[in-house]
Amino acid sequence: MTKEGLRKLHTAIKYIAIALFLSIASPLSLSGQTPPCGVAILRSSEGPKTDERFLPASPEVVKEDLLKALPALGYIVRRDQGLHVEALQDIRLLDSIWQTSADAGARRSEATIVSGPVSADIRETGQAGTQGSQLSIEFRTPPMGRKGSNAEPLAAETECLVKLFGSNDPSKNPRGAPPEQSSPSRAITLPAGTPVKVLLFAPVYSKEYKKDNIGRPIQFEVAEDVVVDGTTVIRRGALVVGHLTDFKSAGAYGRHATLEFTFDTATTVDGQQIPVTGEIQQFKGGRTSDQFQSIARTQPVLGLLMKGTDILVRAGTGYDLEVSGQSLIQTGTN
């Protein structure tokens, strides 16, 4: 057999192994998180190959949120040129999405399908007196004559993230976007247990982590103003920081990735980083069944190809936290 023939055979066996493994993997229930816009799994069924929509945000913000949305449909960026982006689906990332879909109780046929390359262009424009951006998404015909590429889910996810995050970048403005009007300076006691809703600022994908990344910061932002006695003490868009507490990469013989992170601090209107607490987030790509163990023992070559599932946590995933301990906040500062 030629070298090219061996390569195609290896690829075919890998896809068969992934399909077999997905059919026997067991779900792992998770709690304490809310999917972006309430949509647990994005699905790409057959539909329009193009999508054009106006978004009330700068081209830079729209592009940033588009890049965050792509992994939710299994896409990784292949070309990034200014306001033009091209991406392809990645089988490992799709594997993670399929597993999450199974965990949510969906059938394999309901999950994101393998789709063709996608390109997106963004340009500054205005609509009805509002400055913003025109987002244009186009899917090209996928290989092997497959159908199902649909531009709407990716465009909708991008629009969702634009609305969720707004225009503030917490890494540059950790106190959130400044208020339109200044308020009188006063000291406010922020009680322990005050609820704080936060959003995951960028996707967490286990394939991009390593064992020595434990302790690596993970960035979130506040989803809505925290108000005490009629005064905002933590602004929407403010920086919240957590960190990776445990990690194992996916490996051969169905060794699934595991990942864990926790929450540390939120930034108040006066720039304090106050402690916050929430449920420790634990993720696992899947569970190894007795059936899989039997296959791995009797078919070691096939077991070697059956790499465990990675983990993808989508940008915009929401978490409910609480202020840990009492703090005195000086309001009226920008």
C-alpha positions, -999 to 999 in steps of 0.1 A, spaced: 0 0 0 12 35 -9 21 61 18 -9 81 8 -31 50 11 -18 43 46 -25 79 56 -61 76 44 -65 42 62 -52 57 94 -76 86 91 -105 63 85 -97 41 115 -94 72 137 -128 84 127 -143 49 133 -126 48 167 -140 82 176 -175 72 165 -173 39 184 -160 56 215 -187 83 214 -214 56 212 -203 40 245 -192 71 265 -213 78 296 -224 114 306 -211 134 335 -235 158 351 -224 193 359 -240 221 379 -235 257 388 -232 270 352 -256 286 327 -249 282 290 -247 314 269 -281 328 260 -297 296 275 -286 274 245 -268 244 259 -256 230 225 -253 248 192 -265 228 163 -257 233 126 -285 218 105 -289 223 68 -298 259 60 -286 292 45 -249 293 37 -246 330 42 -257 354 70 -256 392 70 -264 412 101 -258 445 118 -243 445 152 -242 477 174 -205 474 183 -172 483 168 -155 460 143 -128 451 168 -154 440 194 -174 420 168 -142 402 156 -132 394 192 -166 379 199 -166 360 166 -133 344 175 -149 333 209 -180 319 191 -161 298 165 -151 270 190 -187 264 200 -193 250 165 -160 231 164 -141 257 144 -104 267 147 -90 298 130 -68 291 99 -64 327 87 -67 360 106 -62 390 85 -75 423 100 -113 421 98 -113 389 76 -113 355 93 -113 320 79 -118 288 99 -121 251 96 -137 225 118 -114 204 139 -123 167 147 -109 169 182 -129 200 190 -160 184 174 -154 153 196 -156 175 227 -189 191 215 -204 157 207 -196 145 242 -211 176 257 -242 171 235 -245 135 248 -242 148 284 -271 172 277 -292 142 265 -291 149 228 -288 123 202 -257 122 180 -278 133 150 -289 164 169 -253 176 175 -232 199 154 -224 182 121 -192 183 101 -194 214 80 -173 231 54 -148 260 57 -162 293 69 -151 329 61 -162 360 79 -158 397 70 -166 427 93 -169 463 82 -178 495 101 -212 509 92 -242 526 107 -279 518 109 -308 540 120 -284 565 134 -264 539 154 -228 532 147 -218 495 145 -206 468 122 -218 446 94 -210 410 100 -209 388 68 -205 350 72 -202 325 44 -199 287 45 -184 270 15 -195 236 3 -181 210 27 -160 180 15 -174 146 4 -207 163 -7 -220 167 29 -249 190 35 -258 210 66 -235 240 67 -257 268 82 -243 303 88 -271 313 112 -259 295 144 -224 311 142 -238 345 135 -264 342 163 -237 331 188 -215 361 178 -244 385 183 -252 368 216 -217 374 229 -217 410 217 -248 416 238 -235 396 268 -201 413 270 -207 447 257 -177 468 246 -156 468 278 -124 448 280 -119 438 317 -82 433 312 -78 470 303 -107 484 324 -110 460 354 -136 482 371 -159 480 342 -171 506 318 -172 541 335 -207 553 343 -223 580 320 -228 603 350 -206 606 381 -223 601 415 -214 616 449 -186 599 467 -198 577 496 -187 547 516 -209 516 511 -206 484 531 -207 454 507 -221 425 528 -207 389 527 -230 367 506 -239 394 481 -246 376 448 -224 383 418 -233 369 384 -202 364 361 -195 353 325 -165 332 312 -147 358 291 -130 334 266 -135 297 258 -117 272 279 -104 243 258 -84 216 275 -62 209 244 -46 243 250 -36 235 286 -7 216 301 -1 200 335 22 228 346 -6 254 339 -22 247 373 -26 281 389 -30 298 355 -55 327 357 -89 323 341 -108 356 333 -145 363 338 -165 395 338 -194 407 358 -227 401 340 -248 428 357 -243 457 381 -241 447 418 -262 473 437 -263 479 475 -286 506 490 -293 519 455 -256 524 447 -235 504 422 -206 488 440 -195 464 412 -201 474 376 -212 452 347 -181 443 327 -158 444 358 -129 419 359 -133 387 379 -104 363 382 -102 326 389 -75 300 384 -70 265 372 -68 241 402 -64 207 385 -58 194 350 -50 162 331 -48 160 293 -66 135 272 -46 105 261 -47 71 244 -69 42 256 -98 66 263 -80 87 290 -103 117 291 -92 152 299 -101 165 334 -101 201 343 -110 221 374 -111 258 382 -123 280 410 -130 317 415 -108 342 434 -116 379 432 -139 406 417 -130 442 411 -152 469 427 -159 504 415 -130 518 436 -105 492 422 -104 468 452 -101 431 444 -124 415 469 -127 378 474 -156 359 458 -166 323 461 -186 298 440 -190 262 433 -157 246 422 -161 238 385 -151 202 376 -151 189 341 -144 155 325 -145 147 289 -164 115 295 -163 82 314 -146 50 305 -171 22 303 -165 -16 309 -173 -21 272 -145 2 262 -120 -14 286 -128 -47 270 -122 -33 235 -89 -18 247 -77 -51 261 -86 -73 231 -78 -47 204 -48 -28 217 -41 -11 183 -77 2 182 -74 12 219 -43 32 211 -63 52 185 -92 58 209 -79 90 224 -100 103 253 -123 134 249 -111 169 255 -131 196 272 -146 228 258 -164 254 280 -179 281 259 -173 318 262 -203 335 279 -210 306 302 -225 321 334 -218 313 370 -234 325 403 -209 336 429 -211 354 462 -189 380 479 -167 363 505 -164 385 536 -175 421 542 -158 450 524 -161 488 525 -164 503 490 -158 539 482 -182 548 454 -183 578 432 -148 570 418 -142 564 381 
